[in-house]
Amino acid sequence: MRLTFAGRRPGRWLAPMLWLALWAAGAVAAEVSVPIDSAKAIALGHEMNLYWVVEKSLALLIPAAFLFSGIGARISHACGHLVGGRRYATVALFGGVYALLNALLSLPFNYLRHYRLPFSLGLVHEGPGQWLLGQGVTVVAVMITAALFLWIPYALIRRSPRWWWAWAAAALVPVVLFILVIKPLWVDPLTTVYRPASGAMALQAKALAARCGIPNVTVLVGGDDSTVAGLGPTNRVVLDQDLAKQESMAQIRFTIGHELKHYVLGDNWKALLIISVLLAIGFWLMQRLGQLALARWHARFGFDRVDDPASLPLLVLCMTVLWLAVTPLFLALDRHIEREADRFGLELTHENTAAAQLFAGWVGDAELAEPGRFERIFRDTHPSLGERIRMANSYHPWLTGEPLRYADACAMPGADSR
Ligand SMILES: [Zn+2]
């Protein structure tokens, strides 16, 4: 395949040769080399893989235990008694109780994995009380969500026993949409302070966003992650609270450029589409696998119909199995979206060296430059830092007059003259 490149299109040689000439003339910055991973970082990577296996095992074991011990059905029936046998109240109450029990059972592991470990690595600075409070708020939000929306699939199972899975997924699309919007607007500000970006950072963000036709972009600073939250008119760029301390202005420009790709190309809508399709497949699995499981184990489960509110752990189990099965595919898509956000950021800012140095700076005890295959397939939402450094080093089509991938999305600096 590579031979055709050399043989048939000699014109292609011009670009790299021109680049070489520019490089020799000093117009192209020197490449940033990929740091070598330390033994400590490699050991931590193995530890994280182990944590991943334990976390996923727990996510399967907890609903399976509720199901096969019959305890889930007993709690569900007790909830039914409490609300005088009213069906939808039973679904709401059992949903809330199940969410709470699940959170309590997962708490020791979550504390180790999501508080102690990042704290020991210096990635988290809040106290354990504050962390617990955040967990509490999340559980309450999940309980309220369950109480508000869980009745929908159960009502549809009754109405349309054959096609309920498709109707339920369609009915939950606006719900997912609602959650994607209310989480950043109302839930996250309960535990994190967000303030509008100011000074040079705000000016840079405004200038870059204006190139992409969004002069009134909302840019907030807060939390410990840079991201794009919300959908449509609630869309906002959220920048890490420590960004000004951690990154140079050139690196901040690249970071904003990367995030603007998620904003401009509506990556959150893609997430909504993927979640909706997965919901439909999950409900369908529940319909198929659920019936099979019930035919075989209904005596152990303590219920014999999919529309019994006690079937919630079965639904959770089916969804978890599905999620695990599609994780590699989903992450591959995620990494593609992130790789393209890097490309977009480079096209918009031309901050290649700053970006490569930024990624090189992230390589350390907590993050590998070149993770192993298990991590890449099952855990990584972004391309490896080594890959990101290499892309920042080598992607600069504007230097050689080659077409830009995102020239239609924004007024990219290299495409100005065309
Ligand atoms: Zn991103």
Residues whose N, C-alpha, C, O or C-beta is under 5 A from the ligand:
A	BS01	ZN	E338 A341
